[in-house]
């Protein structure tokens, strides 16, 4: 009966420990996401403004990670920017180095939670947080405060659970850790591997850090082994970005790999000077052998900071070499034909905030626009083609592009809908609505090109030929249509310029005027038997479709400028 009671107590403590860790992970997630939403577009502009100056990049990574309290979020954000072509690989490496420094703040916050009784602060924070959440204006601040309160509450629970476990007076546990040779590099490597594996599994270095601090603070886990776990956490935390980048482009995968290379190299050199370095950290922390285990959380936080700062100071001078190494490790994928459907900037595997998701969707819409420009060019080439074989090849390509346009519209729309379903600001929702309208009208432009290709096929089947005046008119309409879609793409890829909207309006009006003039002239030519009624019908089908294409372009411009 007594054994059953003991087993139940152990089980309850284990459940409490796991629950506290789950609460910590949830609190960190809520706080990090809320802080990212609060920073929102500012984070985007700060990251996009990173220059080739390595010090600027490191400081940017440090400040952003300290702001959002998640090195994984910063790293994934950086990988997303590389994927979108807004950061070079070298710039991304500097930001990632800074992220490793910024994440050390989390360890100090946890140390504070273990060394102070935060119970009196936690519950008022919950009350204030929940009140702010229900106010529309300050809901993100409330989310951040609520997450922080959850985080501190979980640390209080972990500290209480550590006292209940009373591992320092458990002979079996004490004997197990005493049997481990902390002077052996094999033991250190074993715990390093454990830290790496556990962090990869739980996808939270903060949770593993909290558990490490808990074990050290009870006095059973020697400081050398605790530091080995922290080193493993540094490697394990790189798994998030590398997993997220699996579906990204080559440069993005290289950026994620650079994070792994950076941390692995740091662990390798620290192992070479492990014991002297740990002694130096203990000295800086004011900890001496035989002191109370209450000081060990400070030692762990100090090691985490010293390790990442020193590693950055060493490797910041070797960024070109790291860049060459990751380029050698990750080779470019086999190039796919531009006639194949693929999204260039949106990658399903990448985790991202709504702000970054919207930015990537915008880049994808520009890519969509470039396809439209090529599609209109193929129509012009098909009209000018002198032999049937060349014309058929171009018409087949137009038909294939029309399917690609349909797929791109659906994929971008699904991505934007998923983004809009997240907790986004009203401004972001309006942007998403405008972008959905843009891609719908752009798909209609693709339909217009497809309709012109079908008209050219009917012209072949009917063995009708255009006279020079008809060819000249179609050529003129397609030139105006090309100007329209080129102007549209230019407007999509840069800040709003009213001059582009004025230009688009003028082009749309010219297309309408030309259509009306050609329609009147066509009736006269048919009536005068200059060419057949069938030829005139095919001719006007092309002319009217060009005019409709101009209308769709104008609709895209109005959506872009929110008119």
Secondary structure as UniProt FT lines:
FT   HELIX           2..48
FT   HELIX           54..68
FT   HELIX           71..83
FT   TURN            84..85
FT   HELIX           89..102
FT   HELIX           104..115
FT   HELIX           119..133
FT   TURN            137..138
FT   HELIX           139..165
FT   HELIX           167..169
FT   HELIX           171..179
FT   TURN            182..183
FT   HELIX           185..202
FT   HELIX           205..217
FT   TURN            218..219
FT   HELIX           223..236
FT   TURN            237..238
FT   HELIX           239..244
FT   HELIX           245..247
FT   HELIX           250..272
FT   HELIX           274..285
FT   TURN            289..290
FT   HELIX           293..295
FT   HELIX           296..315
FT   HELIX           316..318
FT   HELIX           319..329
FT   TURN            338..339
FT   TURN            348..349
FT   HELIX           354..384
FT   HELIX           388..420
FT   HELIX           426..461
FT   TURN            462..463
FT   HELIX           468..492
FT   HELIX           498..527
FT   TURN            528..529
FT   HELIX           533..560
FT   TURN            561..562
//
